[in-house]
Amino acid sequence: MNFPLLDESDMEILMHRDVHFGGSFRVMLDYYKNQGVGVNDEFSYERIAELHQAEQAYGENISKKLLPSHSFEEVTRAKELYLKLRDVYESTPKDSLAQLLSNLILSEDEVPTKEIKALVDKGPEAVNGLIHIIDSTDFYNPLYPGYGRAPLFAAEALAKIGDPKAIRPLFHALRNDSFEVDEALHAALKAFGNEAKTFLLQRVQRKPYSRENELAASALALFLPDKEIQTTIKALLQSPEVQKRELFSSYLECLLD
C-alpha cells in the first residue's frame, strides 16, 4: 500500500502521538475526545482519526516509515525527558523538591494549584529548580513533558516566592516569544514591583541596542503611569541611535501615549 503524502501538521500529530500517548492513536483519540489539558488546538480530532484509520489499513506504525530522522531524534529526546521525570519518583524521597518540580511539569490539571502551592511553601529552596524550567527551551515546546505549559506555572510560583534572583531569568525567558507564557512572565515581573522596574529601566537603556531593549520597553508598560519611566523614555528618544531603530522607537513611544 502506498501511504498518502503527509503535510507538516500530520508529521507533528505523529510526533505528538509518539511522545505523549505511547505511539497509540486510540489513547490519543480518547484524550482529545475528553479535552485533556495537553490538547493541541491545531490538531483536529477528525484528522487524527483519519490517520488512525490509514495506519490500520497500512498495517504497521506509519511513524517508522514517514517521519524523517531529525523528527525521530526530537521524539527520542522528548521521551527521554519523560523517563527522567518519572525516574525521580523512584530515586528521590516522597515530596522532595525534585518530585514537586516533576509534579508541576507532569500535572494534568488545567491550573495545578496544589503543585504550585507545594513549591511556594518550599520558599527560596525551590527557586533554582523553577528557574531551570523557565530557562529550558524544551519546556516551551508542546512536544515535551508539560505540553509547553510548565513555564507558565513556574513563573507564577516564582512571583509568589518573591526572590529577586528570579527577575533576570524571568526577563530573559521573554525571548522565547510564546504569547501565552509571555503574559505569565509579565505578570510575574510586575509582582516584583520596584525591583523589577529598576531592572527593566537598566535593560531598556543598555547598549548595544538589541531585541532585549524592545522586550524591556514592552515589559515597562506594566508599571505605567510612572514619571521615572517616562523621563527615561523621553531621554532615549532624543538619541539619534535610538531613532534609527524604528521598532525600538515605536515601543518607547507607546510608553508615552
Backbone as CSV, one residue per row, in Angstrom:
resi,resn,N_x,N_y,N_z,CA_x,CA_y,CA_z,C_x,C_y,C_z
1,MET,0.842,-1.200,0.000,0.000,0.000,0.000,0.870,1.240,0.000
2,ASN,0.594,2.199,-0.897,1.290,3.474,-0.904,0.565,4.445,0.023
3,PHE,1.276,4.864,1.055,0.632,5.754,2.027,0.566,7.159,1.452
4,PRO,-0.559,7.887,1.647,-0.687,9.244,1.103,0.343,10.183,1.704
5,LEU,0.762,11.169,0.905,1.737,12.148,1.343,1.186,12.956,2.513
6,LEU,1.953,13.088,3.570,1.518,13.830,4.743,2.073,15.251,4.710
7,ASP,1.316,16.197,5.280,1.826,17.555,5.382,2.512,17.746,6.735
8,GLU,2.998,18.956,6.984,3.754,19.221,8.213,2.904,18.988,9.457
9,SER,1.631,19.366,9.391,0.751,19.175,10.542,0.584,17.693,10.865
10,ASP,0.468,16.852,9.829,0.346,15.414,10.057,1.592,14.855,10.738
11,MET,2.750,15.337,10.312,4.002,14.895,10.925,4.030,15.258,12.412
12,GLU,3.530,16.456,12.717,3.508,16.896,14.115,2.527,16.064,14.933
13,ILE,1.420,15.672,14.311,0.465,14.799,15.006,1.131,13.465,15.356
14,LEU,1.867,12.916,14.409,2.557,11.641,14.668,3.569,11.784,15.804
15,MET,4.335,12.852,15.782,5.324,13.076,16.838,4.641,13.246,18.187
16,HIS,3.573,14.021,18.199,2.793,14.266,19.413,2.261,12.948,19.973
17,ARG,1.736,12.106,19.088,1.228,10.795,19.491,2.337,9.937,20.079
18,ASP,3.488,9.903,19.396,4.571,9.017,19.811,5.155,9.409,21.158
19,VAL,5.184,10.722,21.438,5.762,11.185,22.703,4.766,11.058,23.850
20,HIS,3.581,11.631,23.673,2.646,11.758,24.801,1.708,10.576,24.991
21,PHE,1.505,9.782,23.949,0.479,8.740,24.026,1.018,7.359,23.680
22,GLY,2.320,7.171,23.882,2.922,5.858,23.703,2.778,5.297,22.308
23,GLY,2.639,6.172,21.322,2.509,5.718,19.944,1.131,5.169,19.606
24,SER,0.139,5.389,20.475,-1.199,4.823,20.272,-2.196,5.893,19.840
25,PHE,-2.755,5.730,18.654,-3.805,6.638,18.209,-5.060,6.480,19.069
26,ARG,-5.345,5.249,19.519,-6.537,5.033,20.341,-6.473,5.854,21.635
27,VAL,-5.308,5.836,22.287,-5.133,6.604,23.523,-5.229,8.095,23.219
28,MET,-4.612,8.513,22.126,-4.627,9.923,21.752,-6.052,10.398,21.448
29,LEU,-6.817,9.603,20.714,-8.185,9.982,20.372,-9.061,10.087,21.615
30,ASP,-8.876,9.176,22.560,-9.637,9.231,23.804,-9.296,10.498,24.578
31,TYR,-8.015,10.843,24.608,-7.566,12.041,25.312,-8.168,13.289,24.665
32,TYR,-8.152,13.333,23.341,-8.685,14.504,22.631,-10.205,14.572,22.749
33,LYS,-10.853,13.435,22.781,-12.300,13.413,22.964,-12.682,14.011,24.308
34,ASN,-11.865,13.752,25.327,-12.131,14.245,26.678,-11.492,15.597,26.959
35,GLN,-10.868,16.167,25.907,-10.291,17.519,26.007,-9.311,17.662,27.172
36,GLY,-8.313,16.773,27.201,-7.256,16.888,28.202,-6.475,18.178,28.029
37,VAL,-5.747,18.558,29.060,-5.053,19.852,29.044,-3.954,19.915,27.986
38,GLY,-3.490,18.739,27.524,-2.425,18.719,26.534,-2.905,18.750,25.101
39,VAL,-4.207,18.952,24.900,-4.758,19.004,23.544,-4.150,20.169,22.781
40,ASN,-3.672,19.889,21.581,-3.130,20.916,20.699,-4.259,21.379,19.779
41,ASP,-4.638,22.650,19.895,-5.767,23.173,19.133,-5.545,23.137,17.622
42,GLU,-4.295,22.982,17.209,-4.005,22.937,15.782,-4.261,21.556,15.175
43,PHE,-4.485,20.563,16.041,-4.759,19.209,15.566,-6.257,18.928,15.683
44,SER,-6.905,18.597,14.577,-8.331,18.282,14.636,-8.531,16.815,14.985
45,TYR,-9.586,16.568,15.743,-9.934,15.187,16.119,-10.167,14.360,14.863
46,GLU,-10.805,14.974,13.873,-11.139,14.262,12.642,-9.885,13.819,11.897
47,ARG,-8.862,14.698,11.858,-7.636,14.332,11.142,-6.879,13.238,11.885
48,ILE,-6.881,13.286,13.208,-6.237,12.225,13.988,-6.914,10.889,13.694
49,ALA,-8.250,10.903,13.639,-8.998,9.678,13.353,-8.688,9.164,11.947
50,GLU,-8.546,10.079,10.982,-8.211,9.674,9.608,-6.840,8.997,9.549
51,LEU,-5.882,9.570,10.266,-4.542,8.985,10.289,-4.567,7.613,10.968
52,HIS,-5.397,7.490,12.006,-5.537,6.202,12.685,-6.064,5.156,11.714
53,GLN,-7.106,5.497,10.982,-7.688,4.561,10.016,-6.689,4.193,8.919
54,ALA,-5.936,5.197,8.458,-4.948,4.945,7.411,-3.852,4.015,7.914
55,GLU,-3.442,4.209,9.173,-2.412,3.346,9.737,-2.925,1.914,9.878
56,GLN,-4.165,1.765,10.298,-4.752,0.419,10.418,-4.778,-0.285,9.059
57,ALA,-5.115,0.485,8.017,-5.160,-0.103,6.670,-3.759,-0.460,6.186
58,TYR,-2.786,0.365,6.608,-1.404,0.141,6.186,-0.807,-1.081,6.876
59,GLY,-1.198,-1.284,8.137,-0.792,-2.492,8.830,0.445,-2.391,9.685
60,GLU,1.027,-1.213,9.796,2.172,-1.026,10.696,2.310,0.443,11.071
61,ASN,3.165,0.701,12.054,3.372,2.055,12.563,3.893,2.969,11.442
62,ILE,3.097,3.962,11.080,3.483,4.816,9.952,4.597,5.796,10.316
63,SER,4.807,6.043,11.618,5.912,6.921,12.011,7.246,6.367,11.526
64,LYS,7.395,5.040,11.638,8.659,4.404,11.250,8.960,4.599,9.767
65,LYS,7.905,4.715,8.973,8.095,4.834,7.531,8.178,6.293,7.065
66,LEU,7.451,7.184,7.768,7.251,8.523,7.216,7.991,9.648,7.934
67,LEU,8.305,9.451,9.205,8.986,10.538,9.914,10.455,10.604,9.507
68,PRO,10.960,11.804,9.194,12.382,11.937,8.872,13.241,11.728,10.109
69,SER,14.524,11.524,9.902,15.425,11.184,11.018,15.465,12.272,12.075
70,HIS,15.429,13.544,11.661,15.515,14.619,12.667,14.266,14.634,13.555
71,SER,13.112,14.215,13.002,11.899,14.130,13.814,11.996,12.983,14.805
72,PHE,12.559,11.855,14.376,12.787,10.739,15.280,13.691,11.153,16.438
73,GLU,14.724,11.924,16.134,15.649,12.383,17.171,14.941,13.273,18.189
74,GLU,14.048,14.136,17.679,13.298,15.023,18.575,12.346,14.220,19.460
75,VAL,11.686,13.255,18.872,10.787,12.385,19.636,11.563,11.640,20.718
76,THR,12.725,11.139,20.363,13.561,10.404,21.322,13.958,11.290,22.494
77,ARG,14.358,12.529,22.208,14.756,13.466,23.274,13.592,13.737,24.215
78,ALA,12.405,13.956,23.632,11.237,14.254,24.455,10.854,13.058,25.329
79,LYS,10.916,11.849,24.765,10.580,10.639,25.524,11.604,10.394,26.632
80,GLU,12.864,10.698,26.359,13.905,10.535,27.388,13.660,11.480,28.562
81,LEU,13.170,12.690,28.265,12.877,13.631,29.348,11.711,13.124,30.186
82,TYR,10.724,12.528,29.549,9.628,11.907,30.301,10.176,10.846,31.263
83,LEU,11.082,10.003,30.754,11.642,8.938,31.586,12.422,9.508,32.767
84,LYS,13.178,10.572,32.525,13.949,11.186,33.609,13.021,11.725,34.696
85,LEU,11.931,12.376,34.273,10.993,12.926,35.249,10.308,11.822,36.039
86,ARG,9.977,10.745,35.375,9.306,9.638,36.064,10.271,8.877,36.966
87,ASP,11.549,8.827,36.594,12.551,8.169,37.439,12.718,8.889,38.770
88,VAL,12.398,10.173,38.784,12.517,10.963,40.004,11.698,10.343,41.128
89,TYR,10.544,9.765,40.776,9.662,9.206,41.806,10.230,7.938,42.432
90,GLU,11.160,7.302,41.749,11.782,6.095,42.291,13.111,6.391,42.980
91,SER,13.748,7.486,42.586,15.103,7.750,43.074,15.189,8.829,44.148
92,THR,14.081,9.497,44.457,14.122,10.559,45.469,13.023,10.345,46.499
93,PRO,13.179,10.898,47.696,12.163,10.738,48.746,10.840,11.398,48.347
94,LYS,9.760,10.887,48.907,8.449,11.454,48.648,8.407,12.919,49.059
95,ASP,7.795,13.737,48.225,7.645,15.173,48.456,8.979,15.919,48.492
96,SER,10.012,15.305,47.913,11.273,16.036,47.762,11.079,17.145,46.740
97,LEU,12.007,18.088,46.706,11.902,19.186,45.748,11.846,18.660,44.321
98,ALA,12.660,17.646,44.029,12.679,17.075,42.679,11.305,16.520,42.314
99,GLN,10.653,15.864,43.262,9.320,15.322,42.990,8.296,16.435,42.807
100,LEU,8.401,17.475,43.603,7.442,18.584,43.495,7.574,19.289,42.143
101,LEU,8.798,19.428,41.664,9.008,20.034,40.347,8.461,19.132,39.246
102,SER,8.668,17.834,39.388,8.119,16.885,38.416,6.596,16.909,38.434
103,ASN,6.015,17.030,39.627,4.557,17.126,39.735,4.025,18.328,38.959
104,LEU,4.728,19.435,39.068,4.307,20.656,38.372,4.331,20.453,36.863
105,ILE,5.410,19.866,36.374,5.569,19.671,34.931,4.565,18.673,34.389
106,LEU,4.342,17.584,35.103,3.524,16.482,34.605,2.045,16.611,34.952
107,SER,1.664,17.656,35.659,0.278,17.808,36.085,-0.682,17.824,34.889
108,GLU,-1.814,17.167,35.051,-2.870,17.163,34.036,-4.029,18.073,34.440
109,ASP,-3.825,18.901,35.481,-4.845,19.869,35.881,-4.746,21.116,35.011
110,GLU,-5.885,21.742,34.769,-5.899,22.976,33.985,-4.986,24.017,34.619
111,VAL,-5.126,24.193,35.920,-4.211,25.018,36.703,-3.773,24.179,37.895
112,PRO,-2.492,23.807,37.969,-2.023,22.930,39.048,-1.822,23.689,40.366
113,THR,-2.926,24.094,40.949,-2.881,24.944,42.147,-2.128,24.291,43.291
114,LYS,-2.405,23.006,43.546,-1.742,22.309,44.659,-0.239,22.194,44.418
115,GLU,0.140,21.918,43.169,1.559,21.758,42.833,2.306,23.088,42.976
116,ILE,1.660,24.161,42.561,2.273,25.487,42.704,2.451,25.818,44.179
117,LYS,1.397,25.597,44.976,1.459,25.905,46.409,2.551,25.104,47.103
118,ALA,2.693,23.829,46.736,3.708,22.988,47.375,5.104,23.546,47.131
119,LEU,5.340,24.089,45.944,6.645,24.665,45.630,6.817,26.024,46.301
120,VAL,5.757,26.805,46.354,5.827,28.106,47.036,6.139,27.893,48.514
121,ASP,5.562,26.851,49.099,5.818,26.551,50.511,7.283,26.196,50.765
122,LYS,7.969,25.716,49.730,9.409,25.428,49.864,10.232,26.706,49.917
123,GLY,9.655,27.813,49.466,10.343,29.099,49.515,11.584,29.141,48.639
124,PRO,12.627,29.843,49.087,13.852,30.018,48.292,14.486,28.712,47.824
125,GLU,14.230,27.625,48.541,14.789,26.332,48.162,14.327,25.903,46.764
126,ALA,13.140,26.355,46.364,12.570,25.935,45.086,12.962,26.837,43.922
127,VAL,13.589,27.967,44.211,13.809,28.981,43.180,14.672,28.476,42.029
128,ASN,15.792,27.843,42.320,16.691,27.397,41.240,16.014,26.384,40.324
129,GLY,15.251,25.465,40.899,14.550,24.479,40.084,13.505,25.124,39.189
130,LEU,12.787,26.105,39.719,11.783,26.815,38.926,12.429,27.649,37.823
131,ILE,13.569,28.234,38.142,14.306,28.989,37.129,14.763,28.060,36.009
132,HIS,15.173,26.862,36.377,15.590,25.890,35.353,14.453,25.616,34.370
133,ILE,13.227,25.563,34.870,12.082,25.310,33.991,11.883,26.461,33.013
134,ILE,11.965,27.697,33.490,11.729,28.816,32.572,12.943,29.089,31.688
135,ASP,14.107,28.568,32.072,15.317,28.723,31.254,15.392,27.699,30.129
136,SER,14.748,26.552,30.316,14.866,25.453,29.361,13.915,25.648,28.182
137,THR,14.446,25.751,26.980,13.594,25.937,25.804,12.691,24.726,25.568
138,ASP,13.097,23.551,26.019,12.287,22.342,25.819,10.894,22.492,26.426
139,PHE,10.801,23.136,27.584,9.518,23.207,28.277,8.535,24.188,27.638
140,TYR,8.984,24.943,26.646,8.068,25.806,25.886,7.500,25.069,24.678
141,ASN,8.019,23.884,24.421,7.648,23.099,23.253,6.529,22.114,23.625
142,PRO,5.358,22.188,22.969,4.249,21.278,23.301,4.580,19.799,23.116
143,LEU,5.671,19.520,22.408,6.056,18.125,22.205,6.662,17.515,23.461
144,TYR,7.155,18.347,24.358,7.883,17.874,25.536,6.956,17.772,26.751
145,PRO,7.387,17.087,27.798,6.559,16.971,29.003,6.048,18.327,29.468
146,GLY,4.780,18.372,29.818,4.170,19.623,30.253,3.406,20.327,29.156
147,TYR,3.524,19.850,27.911,2.790,20.408,26.769,3.060,21.897,26.541
148,GLY,4.223,22.379,26.967,4.551,23.788,26.796,3.970,24.691,27.874
149,ARG,3.339,24.096,28.901,2.658,24.900,29.929,3.494,25.122,31.182
150,ALA,4.510,24.299,31.405,5.251,24.354,32.675,5.825,25.735,32.998
151,PRO,6.395,26.479,32.016,6.915,27.806,32.352,5.854,28.768,32.888
152,LEU,4.602,28.596,32.428,3.502,29.418,32.953,3.416,29.300,34.466
153,PHE,3.418,28.066,34.926,3.205,27.804,36.345,4.477,28.053,37.160
154,ALA,5.631,27.824,36.544,6.888,28.134,37.227,6.999,29.635,37.467
155,ALA,6.576,30.436,36.494,6.611,31.896,36.651,5.695,32.335,37.789
156,GLU,4.519,31.738,37.858,3.584,32.083,38.936,4.164,31.736,40.302
157,ALA,4.791,30.566,40.400,5.393,30.162,41.675,6.531,31.102,42.068
158,LEU,7.358,31.478,41.095,8.468,32.399,41.378,7.955,33.743,41.871
159,ALA,6.881,34.229,41.268,6.317,35.510,41.702,5.816,35.426,43.140
160,LYS,5.207,34.293,43.494,4.666,34.144,44.841,5.765,33.952,45.879
161,ILE,6.867,33.316,45.478,8.002,33.165,46.403,8.666,34.516,46.627
162,GLY,8.817,35.291,45.551,9.290,36.662,45.680,10.782,36.854,45.822
163,ASP,11.578,35.869,45.439,13.034,36.014,45.499,13.502,36.825,44.292
164,PRO,14.153,37.991,44.512,14.556,38.878,43.409,15.511,38.232,42.405
165,LYS,16.191,37.145,42.782,17.103,36.499,41.838,16.357,35.948,40.629
166,ALA,15.027,35.868,40.737,14.225,35.353,39.626,13.961,36.405,38.565
167,ILE,14.187,37.675,38.867,13.826,38.752,37.928,14.569,38.615,36.607
168,ARG,15.878,38.441,36.668,16.672,38.338,35.444,16.230,37.162,34.564
169,PRO,16.136,35.936,35.098,15.702,34.826,34.240,14.267,34.979,33.736
170,LEU,13.382,35.576,34.526,12.021,35.821,34.047,12.053,36.743,32.827
171,PHE,12.890,37.757,32.884,13.023,38.670,31.743,13.630,37.959,30.538
172,HIS,14.698,37.220,30.749,15.357,36.517,29.645,14.412,35.510,28.982
173,ALA,13.490,34.951,29.757,12.558,33.972,29.202,11.619,34.588,28.179
174,LEU,11.472,35.902,28.186,10.613,36.571,27.200,11.132,36.373,25.784
175,ARG,12.399,35.991,25.636,12.965,35.791,24.306,12.371,34.571,23.610
176,ASN,11.638,33.747,24.340,11.058,32.553,23.727,9.853,32.866,22.842
177,ASP,9.338,34.094,22.933,8.242,34.530,22.062,7.046,33.576,22.098
178,SER,6.629,33.220,23.304,5.419,32.414,23.485,4.355,33.320,24.085
179,PHE,3.313,33.655,23.313,2.346,34.666,23.747,1.725,34.322,25.093
180,GLU,1.262,33.079,25.224,0.603,32.684,26.466,1.566,32.747,27.643
181,VAL,2.786,32.264,27.441,3.765,32.285,28.526,4.215,33.710,28.814
182,ASP,4.322,34.548,27.775,4.732,35.942,27.977,3.810,36.652,28.964
183,GLU,2.522,36.379,28.881,1.580,37.003,29.818,1.911,36.623,31.255
184,ALA,2.240,35.350,31.454,2.593,34.887,32.799,3.914,35.493,33.258
185,LEU,4.874,35.609,32.341,6.161,36.203,32.680,6.003,37.675,33.034
186,HIS,5.183,38.387,32.266,4.932,39.801,32.566,4.257,39.952,33.931
187,ALA,3.276,39.091,34.194,2.590,39.157,35.487,3.566,38.890,36.633
188,ALA,4.476,37.950,36.423,5.464,37.637,37.458,6.413,38.810,37.679
189,LEU,6.867,39.426,36.590,7.750,40.584,36.724,7.045,41.724,37.462
190,LYS,5.797,41.959,37.116,5.050,43.030,37.778,4.947,42.790,39.278
191,ALA,4.852,41.528,39.676,4.717,41.184,41.087,5.939,41.596,41.906
192,PHE,7.083,41.778,41.234,8.303,42.176,41.945,8.399,43.691,42.126
193,GLY,7.443,44.437,41.601,7.359,45.864,41.871,8.582,46.665,41.461
194,ASN,9.040,47.526,42.343,10.130,48.455,42.035,11.429,47.760,41.668
195,GLU,11.671,46.600,42.246,12.907,45.872,41.910,12.913,45.476,40.437
196,ALA,11.776,45.020,39.935,11.681,44.658,38.522,11.709,45.903,37.647
197,LYS,11.039,46.953,38.081,11.032,48.191,37.305,12.451,48.745,37.147
198,THR,13.221,48.748,38.221,14.606,49.231,38.168,15.434,48.383,37.212
199,PHE,15.260,47.072,37.268,15.981,46.171,36.371,15.623,46.480,34.914
200,LEU,14.352,46.657,34.634,13.899,46.906,33.269,14.374,48.267,32.753
201,LEU,14.416,49.235,33.620,14.928,50.556,33.214,16.403,50.472,32.826
202,GLN,17.147,49.674,33.550,18.554,49.463,33.191,18.661,48.762,31.847
203,ARG,17.812,47.766,31.621,17.866,46.993,30.379,17.419,47.809,29.168
204,VAL,16.437,48.664,29.351,15.937,49.429,28.209,16.976,50.437,27.714
205,GLN,17.926,50.814,28.592,18.972,51.773,28.222,20.292,51.106,27.834
206,ARG,20.369,49.809,28.000,21.625,49.086,27.830,22.072,49.058,26.366
207,LYS,23.356,49.312,26.146,23.944,49.238,24.808,24.872,48.032,24.720
208,PRO,25.077,47.499,23.516,24.455,47.907,22.247,22.981,47.532,22.222
209,TYR,22.182,48.321,21.522,20.746,48.081,21.462,20.452,46.786,20.711
210,SER,19.472,46.063,21.219,19.134,44.752,20.644,17.664,44.450,20.917
211,ARG,17.266,43.238,20.624,15.899,42.790,20.886,15.561,42.912,22.371
212,GLU,16.558,42.756,23.237,16.300,42.831,24.674,15.822,44.221,25.088
213,ASN,16.283,45.261,24.424,15.803,46.608,24.738,14.310,46.724,24.438
214,GLU,13.901,46.107,23.326,12.480,46.124,22.958,11.642,45.347,23.973
215,LEU,12.162,44.204,24.416,11.444,43.410,25.409,11.322,44.163,26.732
216,ALA,12.374,44.882,27.097,12.336,45.673,28.331,11.314,46.800,28.215
217,ALA,11.270,47.451,27.056,10.303,48.528,26.842,8.878,47.997,26.938
218,SER,8.644,46.830,26.327,7.315,46.229,26.378,6.913,45.904,27.816
219,ALA,7.852,45.365,28.590,7.554,44.993,29.969,7.352,46.211,30.861
220,LEU,8.007,47.314,30.548,7.859,48.519,31.363,6.439,49.073,31.328
221,ALA,5.690,48.723,30.284,4.303,49.181,30.205,3.489,48.699,31.403
222,LEU,3.941,47.624,32.033,3.243,47.078,33.191,3.242,48.040,34.372
223,PHE,4.206,48.959,34.390,4.405,49.816,35.563,3.906,51.246,35.348
224,LEU,3.237,51.485,34.247,2.693,52.818,33.966,1.380,53.029,34.724
225,PRO,1.055,54.277,35.045,1.834,55.506,34.822,2.969,55.625,35.826
226,ASP,4.106,56.159,35.365,5.284,56.276,36.212,6.193,57.373,35.655
227,LYS,6.459,58.402,36.449,7.250,59.545,35.983,8.684,59.156,35.652
228,GLU,9.282,58.261,36.452,10.664,57.852,36.208,10.789,57.157,34.858
229,ILE,9.833,56.304,34.553,9.855,55.601,33.268,9.723,56.595,32.129
230,GLN,8.783,57.526,32.236,8.550,58.467,31.142,9.741,59.403,30.934
231,THR,10.387,59.816,32.025,11.586,60.653,31.903,12.700,59.908,31.181
232,THR,12.896,58.652,31.536,13.919,57.824,30.890,13.620,57.633,29.407
233,ILE,12.362,57.383,29.084,11.976,57.137,27.692,12.140,58.396,26.854
234,LYS,11.762,59.529,27.383,11.922,60.784,26.649,13.386,61.038,26.314
235,ALA,14.262,60.733,27.264,15.695,60.927,27.032,16.197,59.961,25.953
236,LEU,15.758,58.731,25.998,16.179,57.752,24.991,15.736,58.161,23.591
237,LEU,14.541,58.708,23.484,14.004,59.075,22.173,14.728,60.268,21.553
238,GLN,15.507,60.959,22.361,16.315,62.062,21.833,17.590,61.569,21.152
239,SER,17.934,60.316,21.371,19.174,59.757,20.828,19.024,59.419,19.348
240,PRO,19.895,59.935,18.489,19.848,59.582,17.059,19.993,58.072,16.830
241,GLU,20.780,57.415,17.693,20.972,55.978,17.556,19.673,55.224,17.792
242,VAL,18.897,55.682,18.771,17.608,55.057,19.052,16.613,55.372,17.938
243,GLN,16.643,56.590,17.447,15.719,56.997,16.395,15.878,56.167,15.122
244,LYS,17.085,55.660,14.896,17.329,54.827,13.722,16.709,53.435,13.856
245,ARG,16.430,53.032,15.085,15.839,51.716,15.332,14.317,51.879,15.419
246,GLU,13.665,51.707,14.283,12.245,52.021,14.166,11.378,51.234,15.142
247,LEU,11.617,49.925,15.256,10.788,49.104,16.137,10.989,49.492,17.595
248,PHE,12.242,49.675,17.996,12.536,50.069,19.370,11.884,51.417,19.682
249,SER,12.001,52.354,18.762,11.406,53.681,18.969,9.901,53.600,19.129
250,SER,9.268,52.720,18.353,7.815,52.592,18.455,7.390,52.045,19.806
251,TYR,8.187,51.082,20.347,7.914,50.565,21.685,8.024,51.704,22.715
252,LEU,9.060,52.498,22.576,9.272,53.587,23.525,8.163,54.629,23.437
253,GLU,7.753,54.962,22.230,6.707,55.957,22.042,5.393,55.514,22.656
254,CYS,5.142,54.205,22.605,3.909,53.678,23.222,3.888,53.926,24.726
255,LEU,5.064,53.972,25.336,5.134,54.198,26.778,4.785,55.644,27.150
256,LEU,4.779,56.534,26.160,4.469,57.932,26.405,3.016,58.258,26.088
257,ASP,2.325,57.377,25.383,0.940,57.651,24.977,-0.022,57.555,26.153
